[in-house]
């Protein structure tokens, strides 16, 4: 290019190709962003859930889910949990704790989390009423949360026609005193 000449402008075809490429890249970014947020719905709920010590002391029943982002069973159950949480959000506190976050290690040890997803059901007094481990249907979760919110005994649930895996808890078992700073180490015995 000689001095004094202006740079050549794009012709119509080049502008059209540039526009198409720009639109395609924009759409790809939108879809990728939506896919990322879709893959971690429990993480999104965890970010907006209240702290466990507040939930267990505010006079409302509480469901604590122990989960991990990499857990396929947790991902499978996530839509049901999200639906139930939206139905009961004004009656029951839902707390989501990622087992990969060392901040929750004391609660993981205290509630003996050995498999995920694990749902712990607490009365409005903060007493542990029952525990279920593994993928559960929306109907099962609804039945459990409904009983919890109505201060009824948690129903026995069957899993593939076999005995229930609802763990009944004696009153007062594993009620955490949040005024202490004792951290119970996790044992792998």
N, CA and C atoms as an extended XYZ file, in Angstrom:
567
Properties=species:S:1:pos:R:3:atomname:S:1:resname:S:1:resid:I:1 pbc="F F F"
N         0.843       -1.159        0.000 N   UNK     1
C         0.000        0.000        0.000 CA  UNK     1
C         0.894        1.229        0.000 C   UNK     1
N         0.535        2.145       -0.855 N   UNK     2
C         1.318        3.369       -0.993 CA  UNK     2
C         0.834        4.393        0.012 C   UNK     2
N         1.740        5.291        0.345 N   UNK     3
C         1.386        6.343        1.286 CA  UNK     3
C         0.266        7.193        0.716 C   UNK     3
N        -0.740        7.492        1.610 N   UNK     4
C        -1.864        8.303        1.173 CA  UNK     4
C        -3.061        7.488        0.724 C   UNK     4
N        -2.858        6.174        0.448 N   UNK     5
C        -3.997        5.343        0.060 CA  UNK     5
C        -4.700        4.821        1.318 C   UNK     5
N        -6.012        4.680        1.228 N   UNK     6
C        -6.773        4.114        2.355 CA  UNK     6
C        -6.779        2.597        2.206 C   UNK     6
N        -6.860        1.898        3.318 N   UNK     7
C        -6.884        0.442        3.233 CA  UNK     7
C        -8.129       -0.016        2.480 C   UNK     7
N        -7.989       -1.121        1.774 N   UNK     8
C        -9.115       -1.641        0.996 CA  UNK     8
C       -10.207       -2.102        1.956 C   UNK     8
N       -11.432       -1.807        1.652 N   UNK     9
C       -12.542       -2.239        2.492 CA  UNK     9
C       -12.969       -3.638        2.064 C   UNK     9
N       -13.681       -4.302        2.967 N   UNK    10
C       -14.181       -5.638        2.663 CA  UNK    10
C       -15.237       -5.544        1.573 C   UNK    10
N       -15.232       -6.508        0.664 N   UNK    11
C       -16.300       -6.543       -0.330 CA  UNK    11
C       -17.530       -7.199        0.311 C   UNK    11
N       -18.613       -7.246       -0.384 N   UNK    12
C       -19.885       -7.736        0.152 CA  UNK    12
C       -19.767       -9.183        0.633 C   UNK    12
N       -19.114      -10.032       -0.119 N   UNK    13
C       -18.983      -11.448        0.226 CA  UNK    13
C       -18.179      -11.621        1.510 C   UNK    13
N       -17.108      -10.868        1.642 N   UNK    14
C       -16.288      -10.955        2.840 CA  UNK    14
C       -17.074      -10.484        4.078 C   UNK    14
N       -17.847       -9.423        3.934 N   UNK    15
C       -18.664       -8.934        5.054 CA  UNK    15
C       -19.717       -9.965        5.447 C   UNK    15
N       -20.329      -10.614        4.471 N   UNK    16
C       -21.351      -11.614        4.733 CA  UNK    16
C       -20.741      -12.811        5.474 C   UNK    16
N       -19.582      -13.269        5.025 N   UNK    17
C       -18.899      -14.381        5.695 CA  UNK    17
C       -18.529      -13.982        7.125 C   UNK    17
N       -18.020      -12.790        7.306 N   UNK    18
C       -17.665      -12.300        8.631 CA  UNK    18
C       -18.896      -12.272        9.545 C   UNK    18
N       -20.023      -11.817        9.029 N   UNK    19
C       -21.260      -11.763        9.805 CA  UNK    19
C       -21.730      -13.167       10.190 C   UNK    19
N       -21.686      -14.093        9.273 N   UNK    20
C       -22.119      -15.469        9.546 CA  UNK    20
C       -21.219      -16.108       10.605 C   UNK    20
N       -19.917      -15.935       10.479 N   UNK    21
C       -18.982      -16.492       11.460 CA  UNK    21
C       -19.226      -15.877       12.840 C   UNK    21
N       -19.450      -14.591       12.895 N   UNK    22
C       -19.708      -13.912       14.168 CA  UNK    22
C       -20.978      -14.441       14.829 C   UNK    22
N       -22.027      -14.612       14.056 N   UNK    23
C       -23.289      -15.145       14.589 CA  UNK    23
C       -23.088      -16.576       15.083 C   UNK    23
N       -22.377      -17.396       14.326 N   UNK    24
C       -22.132      -18.786       14.736 CA  UNK    24
C       -21.340      -18.843       16.041 C   UNK    24
N       -20.330      -18.061       16.165 N   UNK    25
C       -19.533      -18.037       17.392 CA  UNK    25
C       -20.389      -17.566       18.569 C   UNK    25
N       -21.198      -16.562       18.363 N   UNK    26
C       -22.080      -16.068       19.429 CA  UNK    26
C       -23.046      -17.152       19.884 C   UNK    26
N       -23.662      -17.854       18.942 N   UNK    27
C       -24.590      -18.929       19.294 CA  UNK    27
C       -23.878      -20.060       20.030 C   UNK    27
N       -22.686      -20.400       19.584 N   UNK    28
C       -21.915      -21.440       20.236 CA  UNK    28
C       -21.614      -21.057       21.684 C   UNK    28
N       -21.218      -19.829       21.919 N   UNK    29
C       -20.942      -19.367       23.281 CA  UNK    29
C       -22.191      -19.414       24.157 C   UNK    29
N       -23.333      -19.042       23.610 N   UNK    30
C       -24.585      -19.096       24.365 CA  UNK    30
C       -24.915      -20.530       24.742 C   UNK    30
N       -24.794      -21.461       23.796 N   UNK    31
C       -25.088      -22.863       24.083 CA  UNK    31
C       -24.097      -23.452       25.080 C   UNK    31
N       -22.826      -23.126       24.956 N   UNK    32
C       -21.836      -23.630       25.904 CA  UNK    32
C       -22.108      -23.105       27.303 C   UNK    32
N       -22.459      -21.861       27.422 N   UNK    33
C       -22.758      -21.274       28.728 CA  UNK    33
C       -23.977      -21.950       29.341 C   UNK    33
N       -25.002      -22.198       28.555 N   UNK    34
C       -26.203      -22.868       29.049 CA  UNK    34
C       -25.877      -24.291       29.472 C   UNK    34
N       -25.014      -24.987       28.733 N   UNK    35
C       -24.646      -26.351       29.070 CA  UNK    35
C       -23.873      -26.404       30.376 C   UNK    35
N       -22.991      -25.462       30.608 N   UNK    36
C       -22.219      -25.424       31.847 CA  UNK    36
C       -23.151      -25.232       33.035 C   UNK    36
N       -24.101      -24.321       32.938 N   UNK    37
C       -25.001      -24.085       34.060 CA  UNK    37
C       -25.959      -25.251       34.253 C   UNK    37
N       -26.278      -25.976       33.174 N   UNK    38
C       -27.176      -27.124       33.277 CA  UNK    38
C       -26.483      -28.295       33.960 C   UNK    38
N       -25.172      -28.405       33.813 N   UNK    39
C       -24.459      -29.545       34.366 CA  UNK    39
C       -24.265      -29.454       35.870 C   UNK    39
N       -24.410      -28.318       36.476 N   UNK    40
C       -24.164      -28.179       37.906 CA  UNK    40
C       -25.343      -27.524       38.621 C   UNK    40
N       -26.557      -28.087       38.470 N   UNK    41
C       -27.704      -27.446       39.115 CA  UNK    41
C       -27.618      -27.470       40.632 C   UNK    41
N       -27.051      -28.532       41.214 N   UNK    42
C       -26.941      -28.572       42.673 CA  UNK    42
C       -25.946      -27.544       43.182 C   UNK    42
N       -24.900      -27.302       42.405 N   UNK    43
C       -23.948      -26.272       42.788 CA  UNK    43
C       -24.629      -24.908       42.805 C   UNK    43
N       -25.514      -24.660       41.857 N   UNK    44
C       -26.263      -23.400       41.841 CA  UNK    44
C       -27.149      -23.300       43.071 C   UNK    44
N       -27.837      -24.397       43.419 N   UNK    45
C       -28.670      -24.394       44.623 CA  UNK    45
C       -27.815      -24.207       45.874 C   UNK    45
N       -26.653      -24.838       45.907 N   UNK    46
C       -25.772      -24.717       47.066 CA  UNK    46
C       -25.332      -23.275       47.271 C   UNK    46
N       -25.089      -22.583       46.197 N   UNK    47
C       -24.646      -21.184       46.304 CA  UNK    47
C       -25.714      -20.282       46.907 C   UNK    47
N       -26.984      -20.650       46.728 N   UNK    48
C       -28.040      -19.796       47.284 CA  UNK    48
C       -28.712      -20.393       48.523 C   UNK    48
N       -28.272      -21.589       48.962 N   UNK    49
C       -28.881      -22.180       50.157 CA  UNK    49
C       -28.288      -21.541       51.411 C   UNK    49
N       -29.057      -21.642       52.492 N   UNK    50
C       -28.588      -21.062       53.754 CA  UNK    50
C       -27.586      -22.000       54.413 C   UNK    50
N       -26.874      -21.485       55.378 N   UNK    51
C       -25.882      -22.262       56.097 CA  UNK    51
C       -26.579      -23.320       56.958 C   UNK    51
N       -25.973      -24.510       57.107 N   UNK    52
C       -26.625      -25.572       57.873 CA  UNK    52
C       -26.942      -25.182       59.318 C   UNK    52
N       -26.056      -24.444       59.961 N   UNK    53
C       -26.304      -24.079       61.359 CA  UNK    53
C       -27.518      -23.161       61.500 C   UNK    53
N       -27.772      -22.339       60.500 N   UNK    54
C       -28.962      -21.479       60.513 CA  UNK    54
C       -30.204      -22.315       60.252 C   UNK    54
N       -30.135      -23.192       59.250 N   UNK    55
C       -31.284      -24.033       58.905 CA  UNK    55
C       -31.700      -24.919       60.076 C   UNK    55
N       -30.732      -25.452       60.794 N   UNK    56
C       -31.041      -26.387       61.873 CA  UNK    56
C       -31.464      -25.700       63.170 C   UNK    56
N       -31.410      -24.387       63.191 N   UNK    57
C       -31.779      -23.685       64.431 CA  UNK    57
C       -32.875      -22.643       64.233 C   UNK    57
N       -33.484      -22.581       63.052 N   UNK    58
C       -34.475      -21.524       62.801 CA  UNK    58
C       -35.925      -21.974       62.953 C   UNK    58
N       -36.150      -23.183       63.453 N   UNK    59
C       -37.509      -23.637       63.712 CA  UNK    59
C       -38.251      -24.195       62.508 C   UNK    59
N       -37.547      -24.427       61.415 N   UNK    60
C       -38.173      -25.028       60.231 CA  UNK    60
C       -37.544      -26.390       59.982 C   UNK    60
N       -38.337      -27.336       59.437 N   UNK    61
C       -37.734      -28.615       59.051 CA  UNK    61
C       -36.660      -28.366       57.992 C   UNK    61
N       -35.692      -29.264       57.932 N   UNK    62
C       -34.554      -29.075       57.020 CA  UNK    62
C       -34.200      -30.385       56.330 C   UNK    62
N       -33.861      -30.258       55.056 N   UNK    63
C       -33.293      -31.369       54.298 CA  UNK    63
C       -31.889      -30.942       53.897 C   UNK    63
N       -30.916      -31.751       54.274 N   UNK    64
C       -29.537      -31.498       53.856 CA  UNK    64
C       -29.167      -32.568       52.847 C   UNK    64
N       -28.728      -32.131       51.671 N   UNK    65
C       -28.231      -33.079       50.679 CA  UNK    65
C       -26.721      -32.968       50.595 C   UNK    65
N       -26.069      -34.108       50.764 N   UNK    66
C       -24.635      -34.214       50.533 CA  UNK    66
C       -24.470      -34.718       49.104 C   UNK    66
N       -23.693      -34.009       48.311 N   UNK    67
C       -23.565      -34.314       46.888 CA  UNK    67
C       -22.154      -33.988       46.420 C   UNK    67
N       -21.883      -34.300       45.156 N   UNK    68
C       -20.648      -33.874       44.493 CA  UNK    68
C       -20.986      -33.565       43.043 C   UNK    68
N       -20.307      -32.598       42.475 N   UNK    69
C       -20.561      -32.219       41.083 CA  UNK    69
C       -20.255      -33.349       40.109 C   UNK    69
N       -19.309      -34.211       40.428 N   UNK    70
C       -18.904      -35.305       39.548 CA  UNK    70
C       -19.799      -36.529       39.688 C   UNK    70
N       -20.676      -36.544       40.670 N   UNK    71
C       -21.496      -37.716       40.994 CA  UNK    71
C       -22.651      -37.861       40.000 C   UNK    71
N       -22.624      -38.940       39.209 N   UNK    72
C       -23.672      -39.169       38.209 CA  UNK    72
C       -25.034      -39.377       38.858 C   UNK    72
N       -25.075      -40.074       39.996 N   UNK    73
C       -26.344      -40.289       40.700 CA  UNK    73
C       -26.915      -38.961       41.201 C   UNK    73
N       -26.037      -38.073       41.667 N   UNK    74
C       -26.479      -36.751       42.133 CA  UNK    74
C       -27.069      -35.957       40.970 C   UNK    74
N       -26.402      -36.024       39.822 N   UNK    75
C       -26.893      -35.325       38.633 CA  UNK    75
C       -28.238      -35.887       38.192 C   UNK    75
N       -28.388      -37.210       38.289 N   UNK    76
C       -29.638      -37.850       37.891 CA  UNK    76
C       -30.800      -37.409       38.779 C   UNK    76
N       -30.542      -37.247       40.061 N   UNK    77
C       -31.595      -36.889       41.004 CA  UNK    77
C       -31.826      -35.380       41.086 C   UNK    77
N       -30.921      -34.589       40.555 N   UNK    78
C       -30.985      -33.133       40.680 CA  UNK    78
C       -32.306      -32.521       40.218 C   UNK    78
N       -32.863      -32.892       39.065 N   UNK    79
C       -34.132      -32.274       38.662 CA  UNK    79
C       -35.258      -32.512       39.670 C   UNK    79
N       -35.304      -33.703       40.262 N   UNK    80
C       -36.330      -33.992       41.273 CA  UNK    80
C       -36.116      -33.128       42.509 C   UNK    80
N       -34.876      -33.000       42.939 N   UNK    81
C       -34.561      -32.179       44.114 CA  UNK    81
C       -34.938      -30.728       43.857 C   UNK    81
N       -34.625      -30.237       42.678 N   UNK    82
C       -34.946      -28.846       42.330 CA  UNK    82
C       -36.451      -28.635       42.348 C   UNK    82
N       -37.213      -29.576       41.795 N   UNK    83
C       -38.675      -29.462       41.793 CA  UNK    83
C       -39.239      -29.479       43.211 C   UNK    83
N       -38.779      -30.415       44.032 N   UNK    84
C       -39.284      -30.517       45.410 CA  UNK    84
C       -38.903      -29.268       46.202 C   UNK    84
N       -37.687      -28.807       46.011 N   UNK    85
C       -37.246      -27.587       46.712 CA  UNK    85
C       -38.126      -26.408       46.334 C   UNK    85
N       -38.496      -26.298       45.072 N   UNK    86
C       -39.332      -25.169       44.652 CA  UNK    86
C       -40.750      -25.274       45.230 C   UNK    86
N       -41.247      -26.492       45.421 N   UNK    87
C       -42.582      -26.690       46.000 CA  UNK    87
C       -42.592      -26.342       47.491 C   UNK    87
N       -41.558      -26.733       48.213 N   UNK    88
C       -41.528      -26.601       49.666 CA  UNK    88
C       -40.647      -25.463       50.174 C   UNK    88
N       -40.210      -24.582       49.291 N   UNK    89
C       -39.243      -23.556       49.701 CA  UNK    89
C       -39.750      -22.648       50.814 C   UNK    89
N       -41.068      -22.515       50.975 N   UNK    90
C       -41.610      -21.666       52.036 CA  UNK    90
C       -41.882      -22.428       53.327 C   UNK    90
N       -41.710      -23.758       53.308 N   UNK    91
C       -42.018      -24.578       54.477 CA  UNK    91
C       -40.815      -25.328       55.037 C   UNK    91
N       -39.879      -25.669       54.155 N   UNK    92
C       -38.745      -26.509       54.532 CA  UNK    92
C       -37.473      -25.861       54.008 C   UNK    92
N       -36.439      -25.863       54.838 N   UNK    93
C       -35.131      -25.373       54.390 CA  UNK    93
C       -34.396      -26.507       53.689 C   UNK    93
N       -33.775      -26.183       52.564 N   UNK    94
C       -32.957      -27.141       51.829 CA  UNK    94
C       -31.523      -26.623       51.839 C   UNK    94
N       -30.612      -27.489       52.242 N   UNK    95
C       -29.200      -27.136       52.323 CA  UNK    95
C       -28.443      -28.143       51.462 C   UNK    95
N       -27.540      -27.655       50.643 N   UNK    96
C       -26.775      -28.497       49.730 CA  UNK    96
C       -25.300      -28.364       50.069 C   UNK    96
N       -24.688      -29.490       50.445 N   UNK    97
C       -23.290      -29.482       50.860 CA  UNK    97
C       -22.470      -30.390       49.949 C   UNK    97
N       -21.498      -29.796       49.292 N   UNK    98
C       -20.622      -30.525       48.382 CA  UNK    98
C       -19.566      -31.256       49.208 C   UNK    98
N       -19.519      -32.579       49.084 N   UNK    99
C       -18.582      -33.372       49.882 CA  UNK    99
C       -17.128      -33.096       49.522 C   UNK    99
N       -16.894      -32.467       48.395 N   UNK   100
C       -15.529      -32.129       47.998 CA  UNK   100
C       -15.035      -30.835       48.632 C   UNK   100
N       -15.910      -30.133       49.333 N   UNK   101
C       -15.542      -28.890       49.999 CA  UNK   101
C       -15.124      -29.214       51.432 C   UNK   101
N       -13.869      -29.009       51.755 N   UNK   102
C       -13.349      -29.359       53.082 CA  UNK   102
C       -14.058      -28.589       54.207 C   UNK   102
N       -14.730      -27.524       53.870 N   UNK   103
C       -15.481      -26.743       54.868 CA  UNK   103
C       -16.542      -27.607       55.558 C   UNK   103
N       -17.049      -28.624       54.872 N   UNK   104
C       -18.132      -29.451       55.412 CA  UNK   104
C       -17.625      -30.764       55.999 C   UNK   104
N       -16.333      -30.918       56.156 N   UNK   105
C       -15.760      -32.180       56.627 CA  UNK   105
C       -16.314      -32.603       57.978 C   UNK   105
N       -16.523      -31.660       58.891 N   UNK   106
C       -17.050      -32.031       60.204 CA  UNK   106
C       -18.470      -32.590       60.092 C   UNK   106
N       -19.298      -32.021       59.218 N   UNK   107
C       -20.661      -32.524       59.046 CA  UNK   107
C       -20.677      -33.853       58.290 C   UNK   107
N       -19.765      -34.017       57.353 N   UNK   108
C       -19.640      -35.288       56.631 CA  UNK   108
C       -19.304      -36.401       57.623 C   UNK   108
N       -18.418      -36.127       58.543 N   UNK   109
C       -18.053      -37.113       59.569 CA  UNK   109
C       -19.188      -37.316       60.562 C   UNK   109
N       -19.760      -36.243       61.033 N   UNK   110
C       -20.822      -36.320       62.031 CA  UNK   110
C       -22.007      -37.137       61.534 C   UNK   110
N       -22.409      -36.925       60.281 N   UNK   111
C       -23.569      -37.623       59.731 CA  UNK   111
C       -23.189      -38.859       58.923 C   UNK   111
N       -21.944      -39.293       59.087 N   UNK   112
C       -21.449      -40.543       58.525 CA  UNK   112
C       -21.811      -40.707       57.052 C   UNK   112
N       -21.434      -39.707       56.265 N   UNK   113
C       -21.722      -39.742       54.830 CA  UNK   113
C       -20.760      -40.726       54.185 C   UNK   113
N       -21.327      -41.842       53.736 N   UNK   114
C       -20.509      -42.886       53.109 CA  UNK   114
C       -20.878      -43.097       51.653 C   UNK   114
N       -21.977      -42.506       51.218 N   UNK   115
C       -22.401      -42.606       49.835 CA  UNK   115
C       -23.212      -41.376       49.478 C   UNK   115
N       -23.165      -41.010       48.225 N   UNK   116
C       -23.912      -39.833       47.784 CA  UNK   116
C       -24.744      -40.197       46.559 C   UNK   116
N       -25.832      -39.515       46.347 N   UNK   117
C       -26.386      -38.460       47.188 CA  UNK   117
C       -26.929      -39.025       48.496 C   UNK   117
N       -26.763      -38.259       49.545 N   UNK   118
C       -27.328      -38.608       50.853 CA  UNK   118
C       -28.207      -37.463       51.294 C   UNK   118
N       -29.459      -37.787       51.618 N   UNK   119
C       -30.404      -36.799       52.119 CA  UNK   119
C       -30.634      -37.045       53.598 C   UNK   119
N       -30.401      -36.023       54.420 N   UNK   120
C       -30.671      -36.088       55.850 CA  UNK   120
C       -31.885      -35.219       56.127 C   UNK   120
N       -32.851      -35.772       56.859 N   UNK   121
C       -34.108      -35.086       57.161 CA  UNK   121
C       -34.133      -34.712       58.632 C   UNK   121
N       -34.295      -33.410       58.907 N   UNK   122
C       -34.283      -32.889       60.265 CA  UNK   122
C       -35.628      -32.269       60.612 C   UNK   122
N       -36.067      -32.504       61.845 N   UNK   123
C       -37.304      -31.888       62.332 CA  UNK   123
C       -37.093      -30.388       62.514 C   UNK   123
N       -38.171      -29.693       62.824 N   UNK   124
C       -38.064      -28.244       63.060 CA  UNK   124
C       -37.252      -27.944       64.318 C   UNK   124
N       -37.048      -28.958       65.168 N   UNK   125
C       -36.218      -28.785       66.365 CA  UNK   125
C       -34.747      -29.086       66.080 C   UNK   125
N       -34.429      -29.486       64.863 N   UNK   126
C       -33.051      -29.786       64.494 CA  UNK   126
C       -32.640      -31.218       64.766 C   UNK   126
N       -33.616      -32.095       65.090 N   UNK   127
C       -33.310      -33.502       65.336 CA  UNK   127
C       -33.294      -34.262       64.014 C   UNK   127
N       -32.306      -35.129       63.858 N   UNK   128
C       -32.207      -35.948       62.663 CA  UNK   128
C       -33.290      -37.013       62.706 C   UNK   128
N       -34.176      -37.008       61.707 N   UNK   129
C       -35.317      -37.924       61.661 CA  UNK   129
C       -35.060      -39.138       60.774 C   UNK   129
N       -34.245      -38.983       59.757 N   UNK   130
C       -33.971      -40.095       58.863 CA  UNK   130
C       -32.967      -39.723       57.797 C   UNK   130
N       -32.438      -40.751       57.139 N   UNK   131
C       -31.409      -40.580       56.116 CA  UNK   131
C       -31.739      -41.515       54.957 C   UNK   131
N       -31.603      -41.027       53.735 N   UNK   132
C       -31.670      -41.892       52.566 CA  UNK   132
C       -30.410      -41.677       51.734 C   UNK   132
N       -29.953      -42.763       51.164 N   UNK   133
C       -28.734      -42.717       50.359 CA  UNK   133
C       -29.056      -43.274       48.985 C   UNK   133
N       -28.556      -42.609       47.965 N   UNK   134
C       -28.748      -43.076       46.597 CA  UNK   134
C       -29.868      -42.324       45.902 C   UNK   134
N       -30.026      -42.630       44.629 N   UNK   135
C       -31.017      -41.947       43.792 CA  UNK   135
C       -32.420      -42.325       44.249 C   UNK   135
N       -33.264      -41.333       44.409 N   UNK   136
C       -34.668      -41.533       44.758 CA  UNK   136
C       -35.526      -40.794       43.739 C   UNK   136
N       -36.727      -41.292       43.527 N   UNK   137
C       -37.639      -40.649       42.579 CA  UNK   137
C       -38.202      -39.368       43.190 C   UNK   137
N       -38.721      -38.532       42.329 N   UNK   138
C       -39.355      -37.299       42.790 CA  UNK   138
C       -40.499      -37.620       43.744 C   UNK   138
N       -41.286      -38.655       43.440 N   UNK   139
C       -42.424      -39.023       44.283 CA  UNK   139
C       -41.960      -39.431       45.679 C   UNK   139
N       -40.890      -40.199       45.753 N   UNK   140
C       -40.353      -40.621       47.046 CA  UNK   140
C       -39.869      -39.423       47.844 C   UNK   140
N       -39.147      -38.534       47.191 N   UNK   141
C       -38.639      -37.346       47.877 CA  UNK   141
C       -39.811      -36.476       48.337 C   UNK   141
N       -40.819      -36.334       47.479 N   UNK   142
C       -42.017      -35.571       47.863 CA  UNK   142
C       -42.685      -36.177       49.089 C   UNK   142
N       -42.840      -37.501       49.119 N   UNK   143
C       -43.458      -38.169       50.266 CA  UNK   143
C       -42.675      -37.897       51.549 C   UNK   143
N       -41.363      -37.993       51.466 N   UNK   144
C       -40.522      -37.773       52.644 CA  UNK   144
C       -40.594      -36.323       53.120 C   UNK   144
N       -40.479      -35.381       52.198 N   UNK   145
C       -40.492      -33.960       52.570 CA  UNK   145
C       -41.877      -33.547       53.058 C   UNK   145
N       -42.916      -34.093       52.452 N   UNK   146
C       -44.277      -33.789       52.895 CA  UNK   146
C       -44.487      -34.246       54.346 C   UNK   146
N       -44.067      -35.473       54.651 N   UNK   147
C       -44.183      -35.967       56.025 CA  UNK   147
C       -43.369      -35.107       56.974 C   UNK   147
N       -42.170      -34.749       56.574 N   UNK   148
C       -41.316      -33.909       57.406 CA  UNK   148
C       -41.974      -32.565       57.682 C   UNK   148
N       -42.523      -31.939       56.643 N   UNK   149
C       -43.136      -30.615       56.817 CA  UNK   149
C       -44.412      -30.672       57.647 C   UNK   149
N       -45.084      -31.833       57.654 N   UNK   150
C       -46.314      -31.993       58.439 CA  UNK   150
C       -46.064      -32.606       59.811 C   UNK   150
N       -44.788      -32.729       60.184 N   UNK   151
C       -44.387      -33.289       61.480 CA  UNK   151
C       -44.930      -34.706       61.685 C   UNK   151
N       -44.945      -35.481       60.600 N   UNK   152
C       -45.373      -36.875       60.646 CA  UNK   152
C       -44.134      -37.765       60.575 C   UNK   152
N       -44.267      -39.004       61.023 N   UNK   153
C       -43.123      -39.923       60.866 CA  UNK   153
C       -42.795      -40.088       59.380 C   UNK   153
N       -41.529      -40.196       59.080 N   UNK   154
C       -41.133      -40.385       57.695 CA  UNK   154
C       -41.622      -41.744       57.219 C   UNK   154
N       -42.196      -41.796       56.027 N   UNK   155
C       -42.718      -43.073       55.534 CA  UNK   155
C       -41.593      -44.039       55.187 C   UNK   155
N       -41.890      -45.331       55.302 N   UNK   156
C       -40.943      -46.342       54.854 CA  UNK   156
C       -40.989      -46.354       53.330 C   UNK   156
N       -39.861      -46.425       52.719 N   UNK   157
C       -39.802      -46.426       51.261 CA  UNK   157
C       -39.185      -47.728       50.792 C   UNK   157
N       -39.657      -48.214       49.670 N   UNK   158
C       -39.062      -49.438       49.140 CA  UNK   158
C       -38.177      -49.070       47.962 C   UNK   158
N       -37.182      -49.879       47.754 N   UNK   159
C       -36.232      -49.651       46.676 CA  UNK   159
C       -36.155      -50.935       45.870 C   UNK   159
N       -36.679      -50.896       44.666 N   UNK   160
C       -36.697      -52.054       43.762 CA  UNK   160
C       -37.352      -53.262       44.425 C   UNK   160
N       -38.430      -53.001       45.176 N   UNK   161
C       -39.178      -54.075       45.803 CA  UNK   161
C       -38.513      -54.666       47.030 C   UNK   161
N       -37.366      -54.154       47.419 N   UNK   162
C       -36.644      -54.672       48.579 CA  UNK   162
C       -36.914      -53.817       49.808 C   UNK   162
N       -36.251      -54.179       50.865 N   UNK   163
C       -36.344      -53.434       52.112 CA  UNK   163
C       -35.946      -51.981       51.868 C   UNK   163
N       -36.487      -51.116       52.657 N   UNK   164
C       -36.203      -49.694       52.557 CA  UNK   164
C       -34.742      -49.385       52.865 C   UNK   164
N       -34.257      -48.301       52.336 N   UNK   165
C       -32.947      -47.841       52.771 CA  UNK   165
C       -33.077      -46.526       53.523 C   UNK   165
N       -34.286      -46.235       54.029 N   UNK   166
C       -34.462      -45.108       54.937 CA  UNK   166
C       -33.909      -45.541       56.277 C   UNK   166
N       -32.989      -44.815       56.781 N   UNK   167
C       -32.385      -45.138       58.057 CA  UNK   167
C       -33.144      -44.350       59.115 C   UNK   167
N       -33.866      -45.051       59.970 N   UNK   168
C       -34.579      -44.389       61.055 CA  UNK   168
C       -33.569      -44.002       62.118 C   UNK   168
N       -33.789      -42.865       62.693 N   UNK   169
C       -32.844      -42.317       63.654 CA  UNK   169
C       -33.545      -42.137       65.000 C   UNK   169
N       -32.867      -42.498       66.082 N   UNK   170
C       -33.418      -42.228       67.395 CA  UNK   170
C       -33.369      -40.731       67.640 C   UNK   170
N       -34.354      -40.224       68.339 N   UNK   171
C       -34.418      -38.788       68.626 CA  UNK   171
C       -33.117      -38.324       69.268 C   UNK   171
N       -32.636      -37.191       68.797 N   UNK   172
C       -31.460      -36.574       69.395 CA  UNK   172
C       -30.135      -37.080       68.856 C   UNK   172
N       -30.146      -38.156       68.048 N   UNK   173
C       -28.899      -38.681       67.517 CA  UNK   173
C       -28.241      -37.665       66.602 C   UNK   173
N       -26.985      -37.448       66.779 N   UNK   174
C       -26.165      -36.600       65.907 CA  UNK   174
C       -26.702      -35.187       65.797 C   UNK   174
N       -27.274      -34.672       66.872 N   UNK   175
C       -27.677      -33.271       66.860 CA  UNK   175
C       -26.432      -32.460       67.137 C   UNK   175
N       -26.075      -31.632       66.224 N   UNK   176
C       -24.829      -30.877       66.282 CA  UNK   176
C       -24.991      -29.675       67.184 C   UNK   176
N       -24.044      -29.495       68.078 N   UNK   177
C       -24.000      -28.285       68.897 CA  UNK   177
C       -23.077      -27.315       68.170 C   UNK   177
N       -23.662      -26.316       67.544 N   UNK   178
C       -22.877      -25.397       66.730 CA  UNK   178
C       -22.119      -24.369       67.554 C   UNK   178
N       -22.292      -24.400       68.872 N   UNK   179
C       -21.527      -23.470       69.690 CA  UNK   179
C       -20.113      -23.990       69.910 C   UNK   179
N       -19.872      -25.277       69.635 N   UNK   180
C       -18.535      -25.815       69.812 CA  UNK   180
C       -17.780      -25.781       68.488 C   UNK   180
N       -16.493      -25.761       68.590 N   UNK   181
C       -15.665      -25.739       67.388 CA  UNK   181
C       -14.964      -27.071       67.168 C   UNK   181
N       -15.473      -28.140       67.763 N   UNK   182
C       -14.852      -29.456       67.629 CA  UNK   182
C       -15.064      -29.977       66.223 C   UNK   182
N       -14.008      -30.409       65.600 N   UNK   183
C       -14.102      -31.014       64.270 CA  UNK   183
C       -13.788      -32.490       64.421 C   UNK   183
N       -14.724      -33.326       63.997 N   UNK   184
C       -14.538      -34.774       64.105 CA  UNK   184
C       -13.821      -35.242       62.843 C   UNK   184
N       -12.671      -35.903       62.981 N   UNK   185
C       -11.965      -36.342       61.787 CA  UNK   185
C       -12.722      -37.459       61.082 C   UNK   185
N       -12.628      -37.480       59.770 N   UNK   186
C       -13.293      -38.523       58.992 CA  UNK   186
C       -12.475      -39.798       59.094 C   UNK   186
N       -13.173      -40.891       59.351 N   UNK   187
C       -12.468      -42.163       59.445 CA  UNK   187
C       -12.816      -43.012       58.247 C   UNK   187
N       -11.859      -43.751       57.792 N   UNK   188
C       -12.064      -44.632       56.633 CA  UNK   188
C       -11.898      -46.073       57.077 C   UNK   188
N       -12.448      -46.413       58.232 N   UNK   189
C       -12.269      -47.754       58.783 CA  UNK   189
C       -13.172      -48.688       58.250 C   UNK   189
